[in-house]
Amino acid sequence: MIYFVKAGGDFVKIGHTTNNIKERLASIQTGCPLKLVILKTIEGNVKKEREIHKQFYKYRIRGEWFDLTPEIKKFIRSSKRFRNPTKRDDPFSHLYGKDGRIKISRKKITAIMKQKELNQVDVAKLFGCTRQHISYMLKNRRATLQSTKRLSEALEVHPTEVVEQTF
């Protein structure tokens, strides 16, 4: 998801995370003397985040921080809010661990990769991330709902084929 975090009254951080937004806010707050407030989260990946950064490049202060201009405020207001699925409307809800992540099957994923003659670098390119991210997911056998769906799309299989438990 892409997030818009306001610092003070004049600045906004436009970033991307696959983690819990509150955890991300806490990590940003640690290094920022100004009070941070989440303005909005929207659906999106790193590519979409870069597109937004390019769109507002003339307002960039440093890194992912921008002047909170009327144009950026209008963009934020007009963007559709990202809604995390609830247990009621999420078919994966019974697969979540206590950490809010889905338990993925390293064994199933490795077998699919072998069958399709893919290595971690290939999967990372299809997934749109680094090889280290794929390695981390396989090692820890945990992924967010969004990452689980993206991984299954990259491998061209149904999401149930990459999770530890089936429906």
QUIKABEL-V362039 format. One line per field, one symbol per residue. psi: psi as a letter, one per 40 degrees, with the letter a starting at -180 (. if undefined). burial: # if it has 9 or more other C-alpha atoms within 8 Angstrom, else .. A space follows every 50 residues. Layout:
# QUIKABEL-V362039
psi=???
burial=???
This chain:
# QUIKABEL-V362039
psi=ihihhhhbeeihhhiiieahddddddddddeheihihhdiiihiaddddd dddddfdeehdhbehihgiddddddddeihhhhhiiddeheedeehadee ihhihddddddddddefiaddddddddfaidddddddddefiiidddddd ddddefiideeeidii.
burial=#######..########......##...#......#.########...#. ..#..#...#...#####...##..#.....#..........#..#.... ######.##..###...#.##.###.#..##.###.##..#####.#### #####...#.###....
